Amino acid sequence: MTALRLATVLGLLLTACTAPAPTAPTAAPAAATAVSQAGATAAAVVPTVVAAAPTVAAAANPAATAVAQAAPTVAAAAASAATAIAKVAGPPVTLNFWHGMNGSEPGTQGGTLRTLVDQYKQVAPNVTINLDFTPYTANELQQKVTASIAANNTPDLVQAFESDVAAWYRAGAIAPLDDFVKQTLTAADLDDVQKALLDSGRFPQYENRQLSFPFNRSIYVIYYNKPELTKVGFPDGPKTWDDVQNACDKIVADMPCYAVQPGPEMLVVGVWSRGGEILSPDLKKSLFNGPEGVAALTFDVTNVKAKKAYVSKGFDWQNDLGAKKVAMSPITTIAGDPFIAKAVNDAFELAIAPPPTAAGKPPRTLFSGTNLSIMKSSPDKEQAAWAFIKWLTETKQSAYWTVQTNYLPVRKSALNEQILKDYIAKTPRFKVALAMIPTGTTSPSVAGWADARTFVSDAVTNAVTQVAEPKAALDDAAKKSDEALARE
């Protein structure tokens, strides 16, 4: 990257400094002085514009107010400073950002993303970001991006799952982020980013390149009715699969113990929690049909047959949990917390536990959600896209995103933001999810997994609905998956 391009990046990274934001009366003069000095450089200017980072006025209010009303605001003085600095950043840049965040109202995922994009316009007025929503459902966003690559008409920035990033990189459409990360994130920045989340964007089969950066990451957990589990001896939730069985043997007198929501994720977590692996180290052969996978699927099938568990239609289990018709959720993601909490409606204390493990096995769970990837285009657009990613995942924005969406904070320092402290105080179960971050792993980062997970989902569904035996269902899925992986 040339010195000029790096200067452009630095000019765009208006909130690179992690020091506390100065108050509005002092921010504008400091930035104005920096800009007016004839010898000022982009690197020298960056520390003076930290006031452009969003601040959350409602953070000082009670937690309920903070959660409902908090939104990043940018002081007029800081916005003026940003406009001055934008002269260093060069000509206007327009970015097309394809995403899968649904909703447009405040508090929704899509509405929160829109708020942040609008705030970034104040920070970097020369950058226009066009948001383009396509749902993840039925792989719609993935298919749209794949088609755009074939048509040579790609977006500039996209949300993506690991398997999709691998496929698009192999097609020559993804811009690696390694140089951007190295040249614009300090050692302190990198230490501040949750390591497990940062590593979710590295691809071992591609020389461990950083091909995506964490954004809307959640993690798989179990939700449970705390009074009901306390009554049978597990107030903090079951720690092992033997604990689950012991709880189920007692809870069934009151209600079904847990719900099963068929899908590939339940098998992935079931295998990992028993010490197994999904794929071979070279990502070319299925291992999910091994002893751990068969044990995981047989566990659920046995409990369904005994009516200690039942197969939920979609997310119907959320209402059942709220109505005290089931004691524990399936293995599910924390991104659904607002919907689960609404269904429970304070009828009982709702709690979270990590997925159980086999006795003696270390905790290991699955990250859900996507990362952000930059599609290859022009240097100016790639640099502007990275500047936005960096800003979007900095401390204040990370805290705001978590409070509004229940996704994990990308930055450790976000936990020191008052708005997030208030949220955690109001929602103490979230602490369990935060503590689980180091145990999280992403789905296999190989293109063939996109097809393989469909075969796994079919196998799980056929087994728990008693259409096929667990071993036979998994063997069939493994055979089909190996064919998909061989196409890599």
Secondary structure as UniProt FT lines:
FT   HELIX           3..12
FT   TURN            14..15
FT   HELIX           24..36
FT   TURN            38..39
FT   HELIX           42..45
FT   HELIX           46..52
FT   HELIX           57..60
FT   HELIX           63..69
FT   HELIX           76..89
FT   STRAND          93..99
FT   TURN            106..107
FT   HELIX           109..123
FT   TURN            125..126
FT   STRAND          127..133
FT   HELIX           137..139
FT   HELIX           140..150
FT   TURN            151..152
FT   STRAND          157..160
FT   HELIX           162..170
FT   TURN            171..172
FT   STRAND          174..175
FT   HELIX           178..184
FT   HELIX           187..192
FT   HELIX           195..199
FT   TURN            200..201
FT   STRAND          202..203
FT   HELIX           204..206
FT   TURN            207..208
FT   STRAND          209..210
FT   STRAND          213..225
FT   HELIX           226..231
FT   TURN            232..233
FT   TURN            235..236
FT   HELIX           241..251
FT   TURN            252..254
FT   STRAND          258..260
FT   HELIX           264..272
FT   TURN            273..275
FT   TURN            281..282
FT   TURN            288..289
FT   HELIX           291..305
FT   TURN            306..307
FT   STRAND          309..311
FT   TURN            314..315
FT   HELIX           316..322
FT   TURN            323..324
FT   STRAND          332..333
FT   HELIX           334..336
FT   HELIX           337..344
FT   TURN            345..346
FT   STRAND          350..353
FT   TURN            359..360
FT   STRAND          365..375
FT   HELIX           379..392
FT   HELIX           395..405
FT   HELIX           412..416
FT   HELIX           418..426
FT   TURN            428..429
FT   HELIX           430..435
FT   HELIX           437..439
FT   STRAND          440..441
FT   TURN            447..448
FT   HELIX           449..464
FT   TURN            465..466
FT   HELIX           470..485
FT   TURN            486..487
//
